[in-house]
Amino acid sequence: MSMPFGYVSPEQQMRDKADYARKGIARGRSVVVLQYEHGILFVAPNPSRALHKISEIYDRIGFAAVGRYNEFEALRLGGIRYADINGYNYARDDVTARGLANLYAQNLGQIFTESMKPFEVEIVVAEVGDSSDEDHIYRLTFDGSVFDETGLVAMGGQAEAVAGRLKERYRDGLPLAEALEAALFALTEPGGERSPASQLEVAVLDRNRPHRKFLRLTGPRLERLLAEGAGAAAPAPEPGAADAPPTAPEGEIDTGSGG
C-alpha cells in the first residue's frame, strides 16, 4: 500500500521536533548551576534587569532556565502555583524539587508529544538541604526527560564545552567566591571577555539562611565576590621569584662593575 503524499512517520516527526527544540535552545547563552560550600549557586549572563532566567520557586527551591522566555516563564509560574497550593493544603516541607520536577516532566512531555511545536526550553529545579548530601539538582529537557545531577550542570548555548571548563575548576565544598569564579571561567569562551557584574544574573540557595533560602547577589556584594574569586584564581608567584636578581636585557651583559 502506498503512503499518501506528504506522509511523515511518527518517528520522523519526533526527530524533527527534537532537532527544532535543540537548535532553539542552543542559540541562547548558557546557564550554570553548581553546589558550593553552603548551598547551590546559579549563574547566567543576562543583560536584562527585567527578564530573569533564575528565580525562586519556594522556600528551599530555585529555578533556572534557558530558551524561549515566554515558554519557561509559563513553566515557572505554574511551578509557583503548584508549590503554593501544596504548601497551603499540606505542609511547606511537602513541597519538594522532586515533586516539581515530576510536574514539569509531565507538562513538557505532553507538549512535546501532542503539540506541533515543542517548547524550546531546558530547565533546572534545585533544592538545598540541611547538608550538601541532601541537595537536589534536577535538569529537565524539552521532551520531559529528567536528569538527577550531582555537583554541577550546564545547559543552553555550548553546554558541553561550558560543562567541560566548569569541571576543570570545580571541586566539592568550594567557597562562594571560588565557585563564582569557576562559573565565570566556564561561561567565558577561551580568549573571550567576561561579562561584567552588571550583565550577570547570580543567585544562591544558602542553607544557612533562615526560612527562605533564595538570595540574589547584585551590586557591591557581587562585585566584591567577583574580585575575591579573581584573586583566589590568580597564579601564585614561584618560590623565590621575588628575590631573584633582574635579568639583563637581551644583548647586554651586567658586569656588576658599576662603571
C-alpha positions as CSV (number, residue, x, y, z in Angstrom):
1,M,0.0,0.0,0.0
2,S,1.4,3.4,-1.0
3,M,1.8,6.1,1.6
4,P,-0.2,9.3,1.0
5,F,1.7,12.2,-0.4
6,G,3.5,14.2,2.3
7,Y,3.3,11.4,4.9
8,V,5.8,11.7,7.7
9,S,6.2,8.8,10.1
10,P,5.7,9.5,13.8
11,E,9.3,8.6,14.4
12,Q,10.5,11.3,11.9
13,Q,8.1,13.8,13.4
14,M,9.6,13.3,16.8
15,R,13.1,13.6,15.5
16,D,12.2,16.8,13.6
17,K,10.6,18.3,16.8
18,A,13.7,17.4,18.9
19,D,16.1,18.9,16.4
20,Y,13.9,22.1,16.3
21,A,14.0,22.4,20.1
22,R,17.7,21.7,20.4
23,K,18.6,24.4,17.8
24,G,16.4,26.9,19.6
25,I,17.9,26.2,23.0
26,A,21.5,26.3,21.6
27,R,21.0,29.8,20.3
28,G,20.9,31.3,23.8
29,R,23.6,31.8,26.4
30,S,24.5,29.1,28.8
31,V,23.4,28.9,32.4
32,V,25.4,27.0,35.1
33,V,24.2,25.6,38.4
34,L,26.7,24.2,40.9
35,Q,27.0,23.2,44.5
36,Y,29.2,25.3,46.7
37,E,30.3,25.3,50.4
38,H,26.9,26.5,51.8
39,G,24.4,25.6,49.2
40,I,23.7,25.9,45.4
41,L,24.9,28.7,43.1
42,F,23.1,29.9,39.9
43,V,24.9,32.0,37.3
44,A,23.7,33.3,33.9
45,P,24.9,36.0,31.6
46,N,21.9,38.3,31.3
47,P,21.9,41.9,30.3
48,S,18.2,42.3,31.1
49,R,17.2,43.5,34.6
50,A,13.6,42.7,34.0
51,L,13.6,39.3,32.4
52,H,15.0,36.7,34.8
53,K,16.5,33.3,33.9
54,I,16.9,32.5,37.6
55,S,14.1,32.7,40.1
56,E,12.8,31.5,43.5
57,I,10.0,28.9,43.4
58,Y,9.6,28.2,47.1
59,D,11.4,28.2,50.5
60,R,14.3,25.9,49.5
61,I,13.7,25.7,45.8
62,G,15.2,27.6,42.9
63,F,14.6,27.6,39.2
64,A,16.9,28.3,36.2
65,A,16.1,28.1,32.5
66,V,17.4,28.7,29.0
67,G,15.5,29.0,25.7
68,R,12.3,31.0,25.0
69,Y,11.5,33.3,27.8
70,N,7.7,33.2,27.4
71,E,7.7,29.4,27.5
72,F,9.9,28.9,30.5
73,E,8.2,31.8,32.3
74,A,4.9,29.9,31.9
75,L,6.5,26.9,33.5
76,R,7.9,28.9,36.3
77,L,4.6,30.5,37.2
78,G,2.9,27.1,37.0
79,G,5.5,25.7,39.4
80,I,4.9,28.6,41.9
81,R,1.1,27.9,41.8
82,Y,1.7,24.2,42.4
83,A,4.1,25.0,45.3
84,D,1.8,27.5,47.0
85,I,-1.3,25.2,46.8
86,N,0.6,22.2,48.1
87,G,2.3,24.1,50.8
88,Y,-1.1,25.6,51.9
89,N,-3.0,22.3,51.7
90,Y,-0.4,20.1,53.4
91,A,2.9,21.4,54.8
92,R,5.6,23.6,53.5
93,D,8.1,20.7,53.8
94,D,5.9,18.7,51.5
95,V,6.9,21.0,48.6
96,T,10.0,19.4,47.0
97,A,12.1,19.8,43.9
98,R,11.3,16.2,43.1
99,G,7.6,16.9,43.0
100,L,8.1,20.0,40.9
101,A,10.4,18.0,38.5
102,N,7.7,15.4,38.1
103,L,5.1,18.1,37.3
104,Y,7.4,19.8,34.8
105,A,8.2,16.4,33.2
106,Q,4.6,15.6,32.7
107,N,3.8,19.1,31.2
108,L,6.9,19.1,28.9
109,G,6.3,15.5,27.8
110,Q,2.7,16.2,26.9
111,I,3.5,19.4,25.0
112,F,6.3,17.6,23.1
113,T,4.1,14.7,22.1
114,E,0.8,16.4,21.3
115,S,1.8,19.9,20.0
116,M,3.1,20.7,16.6
117,K,5.7,22.9,18.2
118,P,7.6,21.7,21.3
119,F,8.8,24.1,24.0
120,E,12.3,25.4,23.3
121,V,13.4,25.2,26.9
122,E,15.7,23.4,29.3
123,I,15.3,24.0,33.0
124,V,16.8,23.2,36.3
125,V,14.9,22.8,39.6
126,A,17.2,22.8,42.6
127,E,16.6,22.3,46.3
128,V,19.0,23.0,49.1
129,G,19.1,20.6,52.0
130,D,20.5,20.8,55.5
131,S,23.7,19.4,54.2
132,S,25.3,19.0,50.8
133,D,24.3,15.3,50.7
134,E,20.7,16.4,50.9
135,D,20.9,18.9,48.0
136,H,19.0,18.0,44.8
137,I,19.5,19.3,41.2
138,Y,17.2,18.1,38.5
139,R,17.6,19.1,34.9
140,L,14.7,18.7,32.5
141,T,14.9,18.8,28.7
142,F,12.3,19.9,26.2
143,D,10.7,16.4,25.9
144,G,10.2,15.9,29.6
145,S,13.3,13.8,30.3
146,V,14.6,14.3,33.9
147,F,18.2,14.0,34.9
148,D,19.3,13.9,38.6
149,E,22.6,15.9,38.5
150,T,25.4,15.8,41.1
151,G,27.6,18.8,41.8
152,L,27.2,20.8,38.6
153,V,25.2,21.3,35.4
154,A,25.4,23.5,32.3
155,M,22.6,24.0,29.9
156,G,21.9,26.1,26.8
157,G,24.4,27.5,24.3
158,Q,27.5,25.4,24.0
159,A,26.6,23.4,27.1
160,E,29.1,20.6,26.6
161,A,32.1,23.0,26.3
162,V,30.9,25.0,29.2
163,A,30.5,21.9,31.4
164,G,34.0,20.8,30.4
165,R,35.5,24.1,31.5
166,L,33.4,24.0,34.7
167,K,34.8,20.6,35.6
168,E,38.3,21.9,35.3
169,R,37.7,24.3,38.2
170,Y,35.1,22.6,40.2
171,R,35.6,20.7,43.4
172,D,33.4,19.7,46.4
173,G,33.0,22.4,49.0
174,L,34.2,25.4,47.1
175,P,33.8,28.8,48.9
176,L,31.2,31.0,47.2
177,A,33.7,33.4,45.6
178,E,35.7,30.5,44.1
179,A,32.5,28.8,42.9
180,L,31.5,32.0,41.2
181,E,35.0,32.3,39.6
182,A,34.7,28.7,38.3
183,A,31.3,29.5,36.8
184,L,32.6,32.6,35.0
185,F,35.6,30.7,33.8
186,A,33.2,28.1,32.3
187,L,30.9,30.7,30.8
188,T,33.7,32.6,29.1
189,E,34.9,31.3,25.8
190,P,38.7,30.9,25.6
191,G,40.1,34.3,24.6
192,G,36.7,36.0,25.1
193,E,35.8,38.8,27.5
194,R,34.0,38.1,30.7
195,S,30.6,39.5,31.3
196,P,30.7,42.4,33.8
197,A,28.8,42.3,37.0
198,S,26.0,44.5,35.5
199,Q,25.3,41.8,32.9
200,L,25.3,38.8,35.2
201,E,22.4,37.2,37.0
202,V,23.6,35.5,40.1
203,A,21.7,33.9,42.9
204,V,22.2,31.3,45.6
205,L,20.2,28.9,47.7
206,D,22.0,29.4,51.0
207,R,21.3,26.6,53.6
208,N,22.4,28.9,56.4
209,R,19.6,31.5,55.8
210,P,16.5,31.2,57.9
211,H,13.2,30.2,56.2
212,R,13.6,31.4,52.6
213,K,17.0,30.2,51.3
214,F,17.0,32.1,47.9
215,L,19.1,35.2,47.6
216,R,20.0,37.3,44.6
217,L,23.6,38.6,44.5
218,T,23.8,42.1,43.0
219,G,25.7,45.4,43.2
220,P,28.7,45.9,45.5
221,R,28.3,42.5,47.1
222,L,28.5,40.7,43.7
223,E,31.5,42.9,42.7
224,R,33.3,42.0,46.0
225,L,32.7,38.3,45.3
226,L,34.0,38.6,41.7
227,A,37.1,40.4,42.9
228,E,37.7,37.9,45.7
229,G,37.3,35.0,43.3
230,A,39.6,36.5,40.7
231,G,42.2,37.0,43.4
232,A,41.9,33.4,44.5
233,A,42.3,32.2,41.0
234,A,45.4,34.3,40.2
235,P,48.5,32.1,40.0
236,A,50.9,32.4,43.0
237,P,54.4,33.6,42.2
238,E,57.0,30.9,42.1
239,P,59.0,30.4,45.3
240,G,62.0,32.8,45.4
241,A,60.8,34.7,42.3
242,A,60.6,37.9,44.2
243,D,64.2,37.6,45.4
244,A,65.7,36.7,42.0
245,P,68.0,39.3,40.5
246,P,66.7,41.2,37.5
247,T,67.6,39.7,34.1
248,A,69.7,41.9,31.9
249,P,68.0,42.9,28.6
250,E,69.0,40.8,25.6
251,G,72.3,41.8,24.1
252,E,73.5,43.4,27.3
253,I,75.8,42.0,30.0
254,D,75.5,43.1,33.6
255,T,79.1,43.1,34.7
256,G,78.3,44.5,38.2
257,S,81.4,46.8,37.9
258,G,79.2,49.9,38.4
259,G,81.4,51.7,35.8
